[in-house]
């Protein structure tokens, strides 16, 4: 199963390399989400989530080892029809600045390069994930210590703060002191390590995008490996090489005939799983993204507030027959029939008067002078913009 992104020549485009690099992270998110859903009904799967880093590293170790052994490419690179090639630089004697085609000679990966590729693809990301987890716990512990005071953090019980109760808790064993000191060192040094790693990765990707280097990452540069597009002949050779490897493995089976049949059936099942692992895992990523979009859209629809039209304004209060009549000019106070000074509104009716006039009237009669609604002095509000 191959995804052809485009481009010409043997050098992959930046987008092909970026897609191949991001595929393991998407695969891990899909598997974590799937096990999280299963854990809701089968609590046993919570143990898998507790050791998420170890299970995913073991899975990628099997996939990357098989892919590098059979196709000379990582698991994600093989999906895009890419192959890893060892770089041998050869300069022509009669040229000072030779072309890249004249000075670079590609060869198949050596055993050392395959082993180190597994280290860079599986082992180092695993340790980086564990360091990131320790750093997050140390940061939470420092935050809790700043809020609740000094103490130790119990990582086995969800990271809760444990206040020391005796000399044995404070001192601890030498191993506990060593682990605590190592965690503090990791918490202090990890931000610099992470920043250096991300900065170096960004620099190599930028240089690769600008065609200033043929190495997409620092790991490929250390190993002396270029990632190239596989030709049709290379794909056919890879298929025949896989068939020869599997034939030799079947021929190496020893034992009684019934044992050979059992082991042969197990090998056939293993080969079938490995052959369809790429398609199955990519389908899992696609289903994960689709389910994420589906449930996110449903949650947004459920959590989105319902927008109702604004309610109509209440009817204007009517002037009482025995009340004070309103002057034609709105800027005139109905009580003193002069231009309003310090305008104030009676909240029970909404009519505006001079502050001195309305305060004196309400204090004496306990009502609005226009509508005769009951009112108190607390119902008077000053207005700072005369309407």
Helices and strands as residue ranges (DSSP letters): H 14-41, H 45-50, H 52-71, H 75-79, E 82-89, H 100-103, E 104-107, H 111-118, I 119-123, H 124-148, E 152-154, G 155-157, E 160-162, H 167-171, H 174-209, H 218-223, E 225-229, H 232-251, H 257-303, E 343-346, E 352-354, H 355-365, G 377-379, E 380-382
